[in-house]
Amino acid sequence: MSYYYSYYLGYKKDNKIYPLGPFDHKGAIKAVICRSRSYASNLHDRFSFVTEDELTDELKKAFEYEAWDGKVGVQDIKVLMLSKLPTGSYIRKGYFLIEDVERYEKDQCTEECFYVYKSPEVYAAMLKNEALLGPAAPKIDCEGNPIETYSASDFMYYAYPDYSSENYESSLIRDFADVLETYPTISEDNIVVLETEG
């Protein structure tokens, strides 16, 4: 069964939380982004549950659902101030295996194929050591099986968007919040991100 993390926008006023949107043409709140557990980052771990004191009637109404027995309930809602979202680029840069870059560019794998990575500092050290000492000697594990080793010539500098990162999800949420910040009483200081899961 699929499990999803959904993010919405709200705002705080007098320590109470109200829904901000987005809303559809019927007035139902819609997620800014919705990610399945398979592709989601750990952004959801930063959120804490909305307390009873923070709940407003408007927030309850926005997150109402009808249970199998016909009773109306309210989803569990988590909250995080917009200003507490991670910042930074979701573009990942460094030295990656040339063969992985080729596969990625041919659409034969996603960003998940970049398992082998070297930072610029480590790559520079590899390059220097190989120039001075030659390629690294083959290695074996405790059972005598060969361990795959790579030389500096197997890598290239590359950059790609990491769509499964916290920074990517945060960027999408911030972009949408920028649109709603135009209301007179709404600013980054009181916008909150609301999260539901299940």
C-alpha positions in Angstrom: 0.0 0.0 0.0 1.4 3.4 -0.9 2.3 6.0 1.7 2.5 9.7 0.9 3.8 12.9 2.4 1.7 15.9 1.5 2.7 19.5 2.1 0.3 22.5 2.3 0.6 26.1 3.4 -0.9 27.9 6.4 -0.2 30.9 8.5 0.0 31.7 12.2 -1.9 34.5 13.8 -2.1 35.0 17.6 -0.5 31.5 18.0 -3.3 29.9 16.0 -2.8 28.2 12.7 -5.1 28.9 9.7 -5.0 27.2 6.2 -3.5 29.4 3.5 -3.8 27.1 0.5 -3.7 26.3 -2.3 -7.5 25.8 -2.7 -9.3 24.4 -5.7 -12.4 25.9 -7.3 -14.7 24.2 -4.7 -12.7 25.5 -1.8 -10.9 22.3 -0.9 -7.3 22.6 0.2 -4.7 21.0 -2.2 -1.1 19.9 -1.6 1.7 22.0 -2.8 3.6 18.8 -3.3 2.8 15.2 -2.6 5.6 12.6 -2.6 5.4 8.8 -2.2 7.6 7.3 0.5 9.7 5.7 -2.3 10.8 9.1 -3.7 10.4 11.4 -0.7 13.3 13.0 1.2 13.4 13.1 5.0 12.0 16.6 5.1 8.9 15.2 7.0 11.1 14.4 10.0 11.5 18.1 10.7 7.8 18.6 11.5 6.0 18.4 14.8 2.3 17.8 15.4 -0.1 20.8 15.6 -1.2 21.2 19.2 -4.8 21.4 20.3 -4.2 25.1 21.2 -3.0 25.9 17.7 -6.0 24.3 15.9 -8.6 26.6 14.5 -12.0 25.7 13.1 -10.8 26.7 9.6 -7.8 24.3 9.9 -10.1 21.5 11.1 -12.5 22.1 8.2 -9.7 22.1 5.7 -8.4 18.7 6.9 -11.7 16.9 7.6 -12.4 13.5 6.2 -15.3 11.0 6.4 -14.4 7.7 8.0 -15.7 4.3 6.8 -18.5 4.5 9.5 -19.7 7.9 8.3 -18.2 9.8 11.1 -16.2 13.0 10.4 -12.6 13.2 11.6 -9.7 15.5 11.2 -6.4 14.3 9.8 -3.2 14.5 12.0 -1.5 17.6 10.9 2.2 18.5 11.4 3.7 22.0 11.2 7.0 23.7 10.5 7.7 27.4 10.1 8.5 28.2 6.4 11.7 30.0 7.6 12.9 26.7 9.2 12.9 24.8 5.8 16.4 23.8 4.6 18.1 26.3 2.3 20.6 25.7 -0.4 20.9 24.3 -3.8 19.5 20.9 -4.8 22.1 20.7 -7.6 24.6 18.0 -6.6 28.1 18.6 -7.8 31.3 16.5 -7.7 33.2 13.7 -9.3 31.1 10.8 -10.5 31.9 7.7 -12.5 31.9 8.4 -16.2 29.8 5.3 -16.9 27.2 6.4 -14.5 27.0 9.9 -16.1 26.6 8.3 -19.5 23.7 6.0 -18.2 22.0 9.0 -16.6 22.2 11.1 -19.7 20.7 8.3 -21.8 17.8 8.1 -19.4 18.8 4.6 -18.3 18.9 5.5 -14.7 17.8 8.2 -12.3 19.9 10.3 -9.8 19.9 7.1 -7.7 22.6 5.6 -9.9 25.2 8.0 -8.6 26.4 5.7 -5.8 30.2 6.3 -6.3 31.0 9.9 -5.6 34.2 11.8 -4.8 34.4 15.3 -3.4 36.8 17.7 -5.2 39.3 17.4 -2.3 39.3 13.6 -2.4 39.5 13.5 -6.2 42.5 15.9 -6.1 44.2 13.6 -3.6 43.5 10.5 -5.8 44.9 12.3 -8.8 48.1 13.4 -7.0 48.6 9.9 -5.5 48.2 8.2 -8.9 50.6 10.7 -10.5 53.2 10.0 -7.8 52.6 6.3 -7.0 50.7 4.9 -10.0 47.2 3.3 -9.9 46.0 1.7 -6.7 46.7 -1.9 -6.2 43.7 -4.3 -6.5 41.9 -5.0 -3.1 40.2 -8.1 -1.8 37.6 -8.5 0.9 37.8 -10.8 3.9 36.5 -13.7 1.9 39.2 -13.2 -0.8 36.8 -11.7 -3.4 38.1 -8.8 -5.4 36.8 -5.3 -4.4 36.0 -3.0 -7.3 38.5 -0.2 -7.3 38.5 3.0 -9.5 41.2 5.2 -10.7 41.0 9.0 -11.1 40.5 8.5 -14.9 37.2 6.7 -14.2 35.7 9.9 -12.9 34.5 13.2 -14.3 33.2 16.4 -12.8 29.4 16.6 -13.1 26.3 18.4 -11.7 22.7 17.2 -11.7 19.5 18.1 -9.9 18.8 15.9 -6.9 15.0 15.6 -7.0 14.8 13.4 -4.0 16.6 15.9 -1.7 15.1 18.0 1.1 16.5 21.1 -0.7 14.4 20.3 -3.8 11.2 19.8 -1.9 11.9 22.9 0.2 12.5 24.9 -3.0 9.1 23.8 -4.4 7.3 24.8 -1.2 9.1 28.2 -1.0 8.3 29.0 -4.7 4.6 28.4 -4.0 4.7 30.4 -0.7 6.2 33.3 -2.7 3.0 33.5 -4.7 0.8 33.7 -1.5 3.0 36.2 0.3 1.4 39.0 -1.7 -1.5 39.1 0.8 -1.2 42.1 3.1 -1.0 40.1 6.4 1.0 37.2 5.1 4.8 37.1 5.0 7.6 34.6 5.5 7.5 35.5 9.2 4.1 33.9 9.8 3.8 31.3 6.9 3.9 27.7 8.1 4.2 24.5 6.1 1.6 21.9 7.0 2.2 18.2 6.5 0.0 15.1 6.5 1.0 11.6 5.7 -0.6 8.3 5.1 
